[in-house]
Amino acid sequence: MFSLHVKVHNTKFRILTNSQYVYRILKMELYAIEDSMNVEKEIEIKYIPAELLYEKYIDGGVIHTYHEPIFIDEKGKATMIISSLTDIYSIRAFITREMLGYLYSLGNYLALHSSVIVDENNRGVLFSGEKNAGKSSMSFLGILYANFKLVSDDITILYLENNSIIAEGIFKGINADEKTINILKTGISNTVKLQTIKERYIVRDMFYQKKAYVRLVYFPSVTRNEKSVCYRKATKKTFSDKFRENLIYSFFGKKFEIDSYFLQDFMDMMFIEADVYRVKLKNNIIDVGNEWKALIKNGERENKC
């Protein structure tokens, strides 16, 4: 049995698997720690070959089949049984679901559909939006153009620490196809080393940071009508509406309960602590590179909308 230990804020998880292949993938993706003491939850990925997992039999003319993945929940441990090693997405999703579920049960954490990058001063830039809004692309541009580091892609864990909003990631990968990556790298010296797993790009440790203070929030969207980057400061209502739209209430079949008072207090504090903007991007995202660099690196805040 192979194991990895992962820490999210003050909570420690142990990831177990009997598959060396799954272990290698997770070892690249997870920010593992050496200390394995006081583990709050175990998450196991158990591989069983199909010929051993499936059993078909005839009972009164009806064929019964066991289907996978199979989920087993025990106190302090969750297990996913699989018969194929090709669906790494589902494995990541299961690990994410179990981590989020446990953190939500503690009552002091939120998860947002967002990506986060961070500068050398530990100031985090958060991009939140629906699918294809430009979150991952904006993160890539920040890394490639302005030497930012990746904190998270797609799902970000948020919590309060010392009266500040902290963003933390689980995985070190970014979802992007090869065409998008090549477009974003056009005309840029290749300083970021990425390891490819199909359409999943793993950022090396030197370009990754586990957490950051959230100081800037963007809600991007892609439109064909804009000729350049258009951004304007968001109102508190707009921020609250967009935040709620992208908040993770359920994931991979599991629903999470969120205390409404905690959510409201969290949003109020985040709006005070961070500058919040709505951004419209033109369709050919590479053309916004220099403007984007000026926006996130040089602190330009003029209204272009």
Buried (B, 14 or more C-beta within 10 A) or exposed (E): EBBBBBBBBEBBBBBBBEBEEBBEBBEBBBBEEEEEEEBBBBBBBBBBEEEEBEEEEEEEEEEEEEEBBBBEEEEEBBBBBBBEBEEBEBBBBBBBBBBBBBBBEEEBBBBBBBBBBBBEEEBBBBBBBEEEBBBBBBBBBBBBBBBBBBBBBBBBBBBBEEEBBBBBBBBBBBBBEEEBBEBBBEEEEEEBEBEEEEBBBBBEEEBBBBBBBBBBBBBBBBEEEBEEBBBBEBEEEBBBEBBEEBBBEEBBEBEBEBEEEBBEEBBEBBBEBBBBBBBBBBEEBBBBBEBBBBBBBEEEEEEBE
